[in-house]
Amino acid sequence: MLWFKAWLETRWRFAFLVGMILLVWLAPLWITATGVQPGVPPARQWVGIQLGSVLLYIFTAIYLAGSGINSQTLYAATSGFHGSMVFTLSLPVTRRRLLFARAGLGALLTLLLIVIMAGYILHLRPEATSALQAAAYLTRVIACTMPVYALTVLLACLLDEMWQFMGACFFWVFVFMLQSKIEFISRVSPLRALALNCYTITAPMPWAPVLTSLVLTGVMLWASVVAVQRKEC
């Protein structure tokens, strides 16, 4: 029941993201095919698509993470049609189970979209990509997207839906600005590890941002569980 309700709250977000992904992927191909900008080299097209996909990795993780765990703007606007935290009050379930169901479904959908996007980027790459390189890139993308998702889940346990989304966006914009100023943050930043202009597919695995991402993800998910458990009291 919780997983089904989570899907009902997520399905239109998922559909919206699929449309955005197709728009980013097809726009460069459409521009070349219609002659608006003919003769664009494949390598240049690929750079544009992969840069757009990096932004989609981040946006997907923020947009699908934790909506409705604490409260939803739509609940107030529709006189009780939505609102997962209120939903638990009428069922014999804990808010921790709600967190696992809602955040778990969002994580599965996020993982699905990221794998598809990463596979498409590797498919369009002008140079040949070995299986080892593809596996390393996919591992890096998934690991470095996890803290983006986990932070949004944590904010969803504490804030209203609108502030959860805006807070996550502002935080990662702040991290992006800091990584260009502070060398240590640049070395461990998950955002920098996602960009192929920083770590190309042929480069060794950037273990510093990958391990930092895993640690941050674990800490933020633990904090999310603590936050929802305190709401039970």
QUISUL-V389982 format. One record per backbone hydrogen bond with DSSP energy under -0.5 kcal/mol. CO is the residue of the C=O (numbers start at 1). NH is the residue of the N-H. Records with the same first field share a line. If there is no record, write none. Layout:
CO->NH ; NH
//
This chain:
1->5
2->6
3->7
4->8
5->9
6->10
7->10 ; 11
10->14
11->15
12->16
13->17
14->18
15->19
16->20
17->21
18->22
19->23
20->24
21->25
22->26
23->27
24->28
25->29
26->30
27->31
28->32
29->33
30->34
31->36 ; 37
32->35
35->38
37->40
41->45
42->46
43->47
44->48
45->49
46->50
47->51
48->52
49->53
50->54
51->55
52->56
53->57
54->58
55->59
56->60
57->61
58->62
59->63
60->64
61->65
64->66
66->69
68->85
71->68 ; 161
72->75 ; 76
73->77
74->78
75->80
76->79
83->87
84->88
85->89
86->89
87->90
88->91 ; 93
91->93
94->98
95->99
96->100
97->101
98->102
99->103
100->104
101->105
102->106
103->107
104->108
105->109
106->110
107->111
108->112
109->113
110->114
111->115
112->116
113->117
114->118
115->119
116->120
117->121
118->122
119->123
120->124
121->125
130->134
131->135
132->136
133->137
134->138
135->139
136->140
137->141
138->142
139->143
140->144
141->145
142->146
143->147
145->149
146->150
147->151
148->152
149->153
150->154
151->155
152->156
153->157
154->157 ; 158
155->158 ; 159
156->70
160->164
161->165
162->166
163->167
164->168
165->169
166->170
167->171
168->172
169->173
170->174
171->175
172->176
173->177
174->178
175->179
176->180
177->180
178->181 ; 182
181->183
182->186
183->187
184->188
185->189
189->193
190->194
191->195
192->195
195->198 ; 199
200->203
205->207
206->210
207->211
208->212
209->213
210->214
211->215
212->216
213->217
214->218
215->219
216->220
217->221
218->222
219->223
220->224
221->225
222->226
223->227
224->228
225->229
226->230
227->231
228->232
229->232 ; 233
230->233
//
